[in-house]
Amino acid sequence: MRQKNIILTGFMGSGKTSVGLRLSYRMRMPVEDTDKLIERREGCSVAEIFARKGEDYFRDRETELLGELQGRRQACIYSLGGGAPVRPENRELLRKLGKVLYLRATPETVYGRLKGDDTRPLLQCPDLLSRIRRLMEERKEAYESAAHLVLDVDHMGIEEIVEKIAEEMRKMKILVINGPNLNFLGIREKSVYGIQDYQYLLELIRKKGEETGNDITVFQSNHEGAIIDRIQEAYFDGTEGIVINPGAYTHYSYAIRDALASITVPKVEIHISDITKREAFRKVSVTAPACDRQIYGQGLAGYLQAIDFILNREK
């Protein structure tokens, strides 16, 4: 499976640098500290940038850098400055860049690590613990909304954190979308769609996720707009492959087709019956051109074939 960028976020002192270095050995990937990248470009330390040009200037350079990193081809581990996820545009850039992991620590843990550290501009104050608590509370929503995974690291050692991240990176996140009337499996036209009900299909997919060690989520709706919303959500939530049975929307929903075309992950259109041997209108799919493959006539096993296609595509 192709390596993906790993982005480590969290408050100052949460362990991003130490974890990033150890993770680089474990994953055999280069590691970069975004603060250090900015320092090299500016020719001075973050503290000096804050003192001479102000925080807004530094944040602008941070956003500029995150945009540039999108174009890099080599997978990398990025350790971010503590304030990087605060800007909404940065959060979107981060989630597009790779897997965002939030190393969450308590204010007391951070205080224990940072007291006496005079290199951090935002923490130069008489009551350090109160300052840390306030900043962490202000940034809480930003950290959590940017992250694909939150790790509470207070009572975890470096090796435990690294192993947890390595395990997470081995998983692939796949979304299975079922359109109208799929929830009526086992009820509707049994001679065409079989006697197994929708719960049977959900269990089949759940077992596939367990067997392959991947994160497979199933979504079903009878409403076109809800399906479009879920496809769009996949753009932001780290989904790496989509299996979709659009049901009757297959034949006329250009809106779903356009939503699928907006997502660049591997996509497979699946149909339980052989649509080439049914009514004339079922032979036309407006959504298939936005997918990488179409599978039909294989019964419920077609879903498993579609998942395998995506997993093999990413190797």
C-alpha positions in Angstrom: 0.0 0.0 0.0 1.3 3.4 -0.9 2.6 5.5 2.0 0.6 8.5 3.1 1.8 11.7 4.8 1.5 11.6 8.6 0.7 14.9 10.3 1.3 15.2 14.0 -0.6 18.0 15.7 -1.0 19.1 19.3 -0.1 21.7 21.8 3.4 22.7 22.5 5.1 20.0 24.6 2.7 17.2 23.6 5.6 15.2 22.2 5.3 15.8 18.5 9.0 16.2 17.8 10.0 13.1 19.8 7.2 11.0 18.3 8.0 12.2 14.8 11.7 11.3 15.1 11.0 7.8 16.5 8.2 7.2 14.0 10.5 8.1 11.1 12.7 5.1 12.0 9.6 2.9 12.5 7.9 3.8 9.2 11.1 4.5 7.3 9.9 7.9 6.3 11.6 11.3 6.4 10.4 13.7 9.1 10.0 17.5 8.9 9.2 20.1 11.5 7.2 22.9 10.0 8.5 25.4 12.4 12.1 24.5 11.4 11.2 24.7 7.7 9.9 28.3 8.3 13.0 29.2 10.4 15.3 28.0 7.6 13.4 30.2 5.1 13.4 33.2 7.3 16.9 32.8 8.5 15.9 33.2 12.2 14.1 31.5 15.0 10.3 31.4 15.5 10.9 33.6 18.6 12.7 36.2 16.5 10.0 36.1 13.8 7.4 36.8 16.5 9.5 39.6 18.0 10.4 41.3 14.7 7.4 40.7 12.5 4.6 39.6 14.7 2.4 36.5 15.0 0.2 37.3 12.0 3.3 37.3 9.8 4.4 33.9 11.1 0.9 32.4 10.7 0.8 33.7 7.1 4.1 31.9 6.4 2.7 28.8 8.0 -0.4 28.7 5.8 1.8 29.4 2.7 4.0 26.4 3.6 1.1 24.0 4.1 -0.2 25.0 0.7 3.2 24.3 -0.9 3.5 20.9 0.8 0.5 19.6 -1.1 2.6 19.3 -4.2 5.3 17.1 -2.7 5.3 13.5 -4.0 7.4 11.8 -1.3 5.5 10.7 1.7 6.7 12.4 4.9 6.0 12.8 8.6 5.2 16.4 9.4 5.4 17.7 13.0 3.4 20.9 13.2 3.8 24.0 15.3 1.2 24.1 18.1 -0.9 26.9 16.5 -1.0 25.5 13.0 -4.6 24.1 13.1 -6.1 27.3 14.5 -6.8 28.8 11.1 -9.8 27.1 9.3 -8.0 27.2 6.0 -5.1 25.4 7.6 -7.3 22.6 8.9 -8.6 22.0 5.4 -5.0 21.9 4.0 -3.9 19.5 6.7 -6.7 17.0 6.1 -5.9 17.1 2.4 -2.2 16.7 3.1 -2.4 13.3 4.9 -3.5 11.5 8.0 -3.8 14.0 10.8 -3.0 12.7 14.3 -3.7 14.9 17.4 -1.5 14.1 20.3 -3.7 15.3 23.2 -2.1 16.0 26.6 -3.5 17.7 29.7 -2.4 21.2 30.7 -0.6 19.7 33.7 1.5 17.4 31.5 2.4 20.2 29.2 3.3 22.5 32.1 5.6 19.9 33.5 7.5 19.6 30.2 7.7 23.3 29.4 8.3 25.1 32.7 11.7 26.8 32.4 11.5 26.8 28.5 12.1 30.4 27.4 12.2 29.7 23.6 8.4 29.8 23.1 7.0 33.3 22.5 3.4 32.6 23.5 4.4 31.1 26.9 6.4 34.0 28.3 4.2 35.0 31.2 4.2 35.0 35.0 1.4 32.3 35.4 2.5 29.7 32.9 -0.1 27.0 33.9 -3.0 29.4 33.5 -1.7 30.5 30.2 -1.4 26.9 28.9 -4.9 26.1 30.1 -6.4 29.1 28.4 -4.6 28.5 25.1 -5.4 24.8 25.1 -9.1 25.5 25.7 -9.1 28.1 22.9 -7.5 25.6 20.5 -9.4 22.5 21.5 -12.1 22.6 18.8 -9.5 23.4 16.1 -7.3 20.4 17.1 -10.2 18.0 17.2 -11.8 19.1 14.0 -8.6 18.9 12.1 -7.7 15.4 13.3 -8.5 12.0 11.8 -7.4 10.4 15.0 -7.0 11.7 18.6 -4.5 10.0 20.9 -4.5 10.8 24.6 -0.8 10.6 25.3 -0.4 11.5 29.0 0.1 7.9 30.1 1.6 6.5 26.9 5.3 6.0 26.3 6.9 7.0 23.0 7.1 3.4 21.7 3.4 2.9 22.6 2.4 6.0 20.7 4.5 5.1 17.7 3.1 1.5 17.6 -0.5 2.9 17.8 0.2 5.3 14.9 1.8 2.5 12.8 -1.2 0.3 13.4 -3.5 3.1 12.3 -1.5 3.8 9.2 -1.9 0.2 8.1 -5.6 0.6 7.9 -7.4 1.9 4.8 -10.6 3.9 5.2 -13.3 2.8 2.8 -16.9 4.1 2.5 -19.7 1.9 1.1 -22.7 3.9 0.0 -26.1 2.3 -0.7 -28.8 4.3 -2.4 -32.7 4.0 -2.4 -34.4 0.8 -1.6 -31.2 -1.1 -0.7 -32.5 -1.2 2.9 -35.4 -3.3 1.5 -33.1 -6.2 0.6 -34.9 -9.5 1.3 -38.2 -7.7 0.9 -38.2 -6.3 -2.7 -38.1 -8.5 -5.8 -36.4 -11.5 -4.2 -36.1 -13.2 -7.6 -33.8 -10.3 -8.7 -32.0 -9.2 -5.5 -32.0 -12.5 -3.5 -33.5 -13.5 -0.1 -30.8 -12.1 2.1 -31.8 -8.9 4.0 -29.9 -5.7 4.5 -28.6 -6.7 7.9 -26.9 -9.7 6.2 -25.1 -7.3 3.8 -23.9 -5.2 6.7 -22.6 -8.2 8.5 -20.8 -9.4 5.3 -19.1 -6.0 5.0 -18.2 -5.9 8.7 -16.5 -9.3 8.5 -14.6 -8.1 5.4 -13.3 -5.1 7.4 -12.2 -7.4 10.3 -10.5 -9.9 8.0 -8.5 -7.3 6.1 -7.8 -5.0 9.0 -9.4 -2.0 7.4 -11.9 0.6 8.4 -15.0 0.1 6.3 -18.1 2.3 7.0 -21.5 1.7 5.4 -24.0 4.5 4.7 -27.5 4.1 3.3 -30.1 6.7 2.3 -33.2 6.9 0.1 -32.5 10.6 -0.5 -30.3 12.0 -3.2 -29.2 15.1 -1.2 -28.1 12.9 1.7 -26.0 10.8 -0.6 -24.4 13.8 -2.1 -23.7 15.2 1.4 -22.0 12.0 2.4 -19.8 11.9 -0.7 -18.7 15.5 0.0 -18.0 14.6 3.6 -15.7 11.9 2.3 -13.5 14.6 0.8 -12.7 15.8 4.3 -12.8 12.8 6.5 -9.8 10.8 5.2 -11.8 8.3 3.1 -9.5 6.5 0.7 -11.9 4.5 -1.4 -15.7 4.5 -2.2 -18.0 1.7 -3.1 -21.4 2.9 -4.3 -24.6 1.3 -5.3 -26.7 4.3 -6.3 -29.8 2.3 -6.9 -32.2 4.0 -9.3 -30.2 7.2 -9.1 -27.6 5.3 -11.2 -29.7 6.1 -14.3 -30.4 9.8 -13.9 -28.6 11.5 -11.0 -26.0 13.8 -12.6 -25.8 15.5 -9.2 -24.4 12.2 -7.6 -22.2 11.8 -10.7 -20.7 15.3 -10.2 -20.2 14.6 -6.5 -18.3 11.4 -7.3 -16.2 13.2 -9.9 -15.1 15.7 -7.2 -13.4 13.0 -5.1 -10.2 11.6 -6.5 -10.0 8.4 -4.4 -10.6 5.0 -6.1 -14.4 4.4 -6.7 -16.4 1.4 -7.7 -20.0 1.3 -8.8 -21.7 -1.9 -7.7 -25.1 -3.5 -8.7 -26.4 -6.7 -7.3 -28.3 -7.8 -10.4 -27.0 -8.0 -14.0 -28.2 -4.6 -15.2 -27.3 -5.5 -18.8 -30.0 -8.1 -18.9 -32.8 -6.0 -17.4 -35.0 -3.1 -18.6 -33.5 -0.8 -21.1 -33.3 2.2 -18.7 -31.2 0.1 -16.2 -28.5 -0.4 -18.8 -27.6 3.3 -18.7 -25.5 4.6 -15.9 -24.7 8.3 -15.6 -22.6 7.6 -12.5 -20.3 4.9 -13.8 -18.1 7.3 -15.8 -17.1 9.0 -12.5 -15.9 5.6 -11.1 -12.9 3.5 -11.8 -14.8 0.3 -12.2 -18.4 -1.1 -12.5 -19.3 -4.5 -11.0 -22.7 -6.0 -11.6 -24.5 -9.4 -11.6 -22.4 -10.9 -8.8 -25.0 -10.7 -6.1 -23.9 -9.4 -2.7 -20.4 -10.9 -3.3 -20.0 -7.9 -5.7 -19.5 -5.7 -2.7 -16.5 -7.8 -1.5 -15.1 -7.7 -5.1 -15.4 -3.9 -5.1 -13.6 -3.6 -1.7 -10.8 -5.9 -3.0 -10.4 -3.8 -6.1 -9.9 -0.7 -4.0 -7.5 -2.5 -1.6 -5.4 -3.9 -4.5 -5.5 -0.6 -6.3 -3.7 1.1 -3.4 -0.9 -1.5 -3.1 
